[in-house]
């Protein structure tokens, strides 16, 4: 990635300091609905936290038997449970 020149960096700083009310949005159409193929949260990456978790040996064996990524699957299972409990 190219480095910004001092001139461009100064220009961006000046723009960032301007209030939102000075931004002309008249040539940008308003989005009234998302396209049918839009994926919400596609680029959202929650912060991960390392924990120690004690599981029964048979449960761990079952998770590992389905291949790599068992920790990701555990996280997905827990997220599904969390979503069900929230609704």
C-alpha positions in Angstrom: 0.0 0.0 0.0 1.3 3.4 -0.9 2.1 5.9 1.8 0.2 9.2 1.8 2.1 12.3 1.0 2.2 15.0 3.6 0.0 17.2 1.3 -2.7 14.5 1.0 -2.5 13.7 4.8 -3.0 17.4 5.6 -6.0 17.6 3.1 -7.6 14.5 4.8 -7.1 16.1 8.3 -8.9 19.3 7.1 -11.8 17.2 5.7 -12.1 15.2 8.9 -12.4 18.4 10.9 -15.3 19.7 8.9 -18.8 19.2 10.4 -21.1 16.6 8.9 -23.6 19.4 8.0 -21.1 20.7 5.4 -21.0 17.4 3.5 -23.1 17.5 0.3 -25.0 14.2 -0.1 -27.3 15.4 -2.8 -25.7 13.2 -5.5 -25.8 10.0 -3.4 -29.0 8.1 -3.7 -30.6 7.0 -0.4 -30.7 3.3 0.3 -34.3 2.4 1.0 -33.8 -1.4 1.2 -31.0 -3.8 1.1 -30.4 -5.9 -2.0 -31.7 -9.5 -1.7 -28.2 -10.9 -1.9 -26.8 -8.5 0.8 -25.0 -10.2 3.6 -25.3 -8.4 6.9 -22.3 -8.7 9.2 -20.1 -10.4 6.6 -17.1 -8.5 7.8 -17.9 -8.4 11.5 -15.2 -10.2 13.5 -15.9 -10.4 17.2 -12.9 -10.1 19.4 -11.7 -13.5 20.5 -10.7 -14.3 24.1 -8.6 -17.3 25.1 -10.2 -19.4 27.9 -9.6 -22.7 29.5 -12.6 -25.0 29.2 -13.0 -28.4 30.8 -15.0 -30.8 28.6 -15.8 -34.5 29.0 -13.4 -36.7 27.1 -16.2 -38.2 24.9 -17.5 -34.8 24.0 -14.1 -33.6 23.0 -13.5 -36.7 21.0 -16.8 -36.2 19.2 -15.9 -32.6 18.3 -12.4 -33.5 17.1 -13.7 -36.5 15.1 -15.4 -34.2 12.6 -12.1 -32.6 11.5 -10.2 -29.4 12.0 -11.9 -26.4 13.4 -13.5 -28.0 16.4 -13.0 -24.8 18.5 -14.7 -22.7 15.8 -17.6 -25.2 15.9 -17.9 -25.0 19.7 -18.1 -21.3 19.3 -20.8 -21.6 16.7 -22.8 -24.0 18.8 -22.6 -21.7 21.8 -23.6 -18.7 19.6 -26.7 -20.6 18.3 -27.7 -21.4 21.9 -27.1 -17.8 22.9 -29.3 -16.5 20.0 -32.1 -19.0 20.9 -32.0 -17.9 24.6 -32.1 -14.2 23.6 -35.3 -14.5 21.6 
